[in-house]
Amino acid sequence: MPASAARPPLAPDGAPAVATATAATSSAAAATPAATAAATTAAATITVTVDPGAQRHPISPLIYGVNFGDDTQASRLRWPVRRWGGNSTTRYSWQDDTTNHASDWFFYNVPDSNPNPQNLPYGSTADLFVGATRVAAGEPLITVPTIGWTPTDRTRRWGFSVAKYGPQQATECTATGYASWCNPDAGNGLHPDGTPITGNDPLDTSRAIDATFVTGWMAHLAAVAGTGGVHLYALDNEPTLWNSTHRDVHPQPTTYDELWQRTQQVAAAIKAQDGAAEVLGPADWGWCAYFFSAADGCQVGSDAQAHGGLALTDWYLLQAANYQSANGVRLLDYLDVHYYPQAGGVALSDDESTATAAVRLRSLKGLYDPNYVDESWIGQPVELIPRMKAWIAARLPGTRLAISEYNWGNDNGASSALAQAEALAIFGREGVDLATRWVAPATGSRVEDAFLLYLDYDGKGARVAGDSVQAVSSAVDTVGAYAVAGANSRLHLLLFNKDFANHTVQVQVAGSPSAALALYEFDAANRFAPAGTATLAAGSVTLTLPALSATLAVAADPASPGPSSFYSLPPCRVLDTRNPAGAYAGPALAAAAQRTFALAGRCGIPATASAVSANLTVVGATNGGDLRAFPADLAAAPLASAINFRTGQVRANNAVLGVSQDGNAALTIQSDVNGTVHLILDVNGYFQ
């Protein structure tokens, strides 16, 4: 979670007010920066060329994730990954279900609401989060502490007592206008003149912990969530800000050596506990932390000089590589960074003025463009994704890239929604492996529309998934263009008009294919919805894009999908209903019931798979019967069974099972048994 007070200041409000083009006359539309009704269509036609055979690579389904979010929304959208993260998770106690809110709220220990605290650690907020995420077919990403402290117990405590440490700049009461519930003794840890209070006692709120606290949590999660319940673990949160966000227990600036020491201790313990676990780190906040330790601030200092003058992230990856070489164990599976555009009013903001909206949309180029000079105090190209990938390639090849916090504006702004939608397209094209927005958008919000574009564009669960392919816009600052080849090479074309005027776009697809196109769209005035149809004829189609709009064009299934190829996988368990309840676990299959399992992204199965090679095993049948297995988008269940069994029989069968072609690679199992039966499904390959 961002802690802007501890960072270099943002650029002042009034960032450059140069729009990519200006046909709108309104300057301050809160939710609609450009009045669509008044917008004109620009005269020049923009061209977009698409080549499905060029620059082709798989898109990770984990880029469409979020931080937190409510369980109902998760069930509806099936977030592929949900992160339990932010400042409050740094010291979360899984044993007492208690969080320290750090500098976000007066360094308070606050016990989470729990109807049965006597049952802890069972039934904690974290347990419920993991369970709900799994039920919704998502992967939970759990932040584990490396800071070395956790709340003492479930008692409400605070880090800087006025009675103990003297008058302070602010208290909970002054901050809330003396609300009836406020505590006048809870201070902000600053003297009245703004200087930090030093020498406070960390034991006022917290107790010391080590790596066994983390491995104990892992054992607990395995017990309550079952095999595979959690396998993504993030190493704490924004460690180079601990001396501000968590200065009641960590007042010293984090150094190169401390960062690696804590990483090694906890990551090695995680890997020893669960060899299949995947570790993300260091989850630091942004630009300065990519290069410098907290001890050096945001410039080369003695700490960097003592470590060969290497950028902190570069050095961190080098240490991970050295450890792997010496010990034969990979400690770091994902390089994890946070990114908040630093131009004034862009991130975490409701500012939808014309100037800010234009900067917000331009700032997306900071993700990839070596020529885009960041329009903030940074004042140079960020080139985030290529920069991180270059460090990975040089130091620790095979490491994946995660952006576990990012934000391009609050939930209900037109330009915020458009920026979010294009950010997801950029993540796919540039090869990001995992991304989680801070935080999940509010239900029914414009930014939720941006996610619907990818996760449920037709209202029936269809997703944009598959391989990124080449799409080139003749005016990238005006219209961003991206293309995805889905199952059976079905084309998904994503067009983002970032201008305040309508634009005509001529699309040309290599190979001169013809197909009907279903259109889906949102703009500054209209929410996400179907937007009619168009026809791709001999590889060409012309579309008019509304101002500030996101348009998805989906080609109909090709008449002849062509031959499939088989790709082997290491044997991997996709589901086991003997495990506690979850999307790929219990309960047992019941009489005449159907369950659907989305396989895309699990065990290496891509969204473009047409079928999987699998072994079905049934156990614990209370009566004889059979199971039918078929693609989830099939209109009716076939008559043929995939496996037959008798009462109590343990039986296995190898089969090639078709899966849905909507980007979910989903398989439906129908139970034809007068009772219940457990199913175990292992895969060893797929067709596409």
HELIX and SHEET records of a PDB file:
HELIX    1   1 SER A    4  ALA A    6  5                                   3    
HELIX    2   2 THR A   36  ALA A   38  5                                   3    
HELIX    3   3 PRO A   61  TYR A   64  5                                   4    
HELIX    4   4 ASP A   71  LEU A   77  1                                   7    
HELIX    5   5 ASN A   87  THR A   89  5                                   3    
HELIX    6   6 ALA A  102  TRP A  105  5                                   4    
HELIX    7   7 PRO A  117  ASN A  119  5                                   3    
HELIX    8   8 THR A  125  VAL A  135  1                                  11    
HELIX    9   9 VAL A  162  TYR A  165  1                                   4    
HELIX   10  10 GLU A  172  ALA A  175  1                                   4    
HELIX   11  11 PRO A  202  ASP A  204  5                                   3    
HELIX   12  12 ALA A  211  ALA A  225  1                                  15    
HELIX   13  13 PRO A  239  LEU A  241  5                                   3    
HELIX   14  14 TRP A  242  THR A  245  1                                   4    
HELIX   15  15 TYR A  256  GLN A  273  1                                  18    
HELIX   16  16 TRP A  287  PHE A  291  1                                   5    
HELIX   17  17 SER A  302  GLN A  305  1                                   4    
HELIX   18  18 LEU A  312  ASN A  327  1                                  16    
HELIX   19  19 THR A  354  ARG A  362  1                                   9    
HELIX   20  20 SER A  363  LEU A  367  5                                   5    
HELIX   21  21 LEU A  384  ARG A  395  1                                  12    
HELIX   22  22 ALA A  414  GLU A  430  1                                  17    
HELIX   23  23 ARG A  446  LEU A  455  1                                  10    
HELIX   24  24 ALA A  487  SER A  489  5                                   3    
SHEET    1   A 5 HIS A  57  PRO A  58  0                                        
SHEET    2   A 5 ASP A 467  SER A 473 -1                                        
SHEET    3   A 5 ILE A  46  ASP A  51 -1                                        
SHEET    4   A 5 HIS A 503  VAL A 509  1                                        
SHEET    5   A 5 SER A 540  LEU A 545 -1                                        
SHEET    1   B 7 HIS A  57  PRO A  58  0                                        
SHEET    2   B 7 ASP A 467  SER A 473 -1                                        
SHEET    3   B 7 VAL A 479  ALA A 485 -1                                        
SHEET    4   B 7 LEU A 491  ASN A 497 -1                                        
SHEET    5   B 7 SER A 549  ALA A 555 -1                                        
SHEET    6   B 7 ALA A 515  PHE A 522 -1                                        
SHEET    7   B 7 ALA A 529  LEU A 536 -1                                        
SHEET    1   C 9 GLY A  65  ASN A  67  0                                        
SHEET    2   C 9 VAL A  81  TRP A  84  1                                        
SHEET    3   C 9 GLU A 139  VAL A 144  1                                        
SHEET    4   C 9 LEU A 232  LEU A 235  1                                        
SHEET    5   C 9 GLU A 278  ASP A 284  1                                        
SHEET    6   C 9 TYR A 334  TYR A 339  1                                        
SHEET    7   C 9 ARG A 400  TYR A 406  1                                        
SHEET    8   C 9 LEU A 434  ARG A 437  1                                        
SHEET    9   C 9 GLY A  65  ASN A  67  1                                        
SHEET    1   D 3 THR A  98  ASN A 100  0                                        
SHEET    2   D 3 TYR A 108  PRO A 111 -1                                        
SHEET    3   D 3 ARG A 157  TRP A 158 -1                                        
SHEET    1   E 2 TRP A 149  PRO A 151  0                                        
SHEET    2   E 2 SER A 206  ALA A 208 -1                                        
SHEET    1   F 3 PHE A 566  ASP A 576  0                                        
SHEET    2   F 3 THR A 676  PHE A 687 -1                                        
SHEET    3   F 3 LEU A 589  ALA A 590 -1                                        
SHEET    1   G 4 PHE A 566  ASP A 576  0                                        
SHEET    2   G 4 THR A 676  PHE A 687 -1                                        
SHEET    3   G 4 ALA A 611  VAL A 619 -1                                        
SHEET    4   G 4 ARG A 651  GLY A 658 -1                                        
SHEET    1   H 4 GLN A 594  ALA A 598  0                                        
SHEET    2   H 4 ALA A 666  VAL A 673 -1                                        
SHEET    3   H 4 GLY A 625  PRO A 631 -1                                        
SHEET    4   H 4 ILE A 643  PHE A 645 -1                                        
END                                                                             
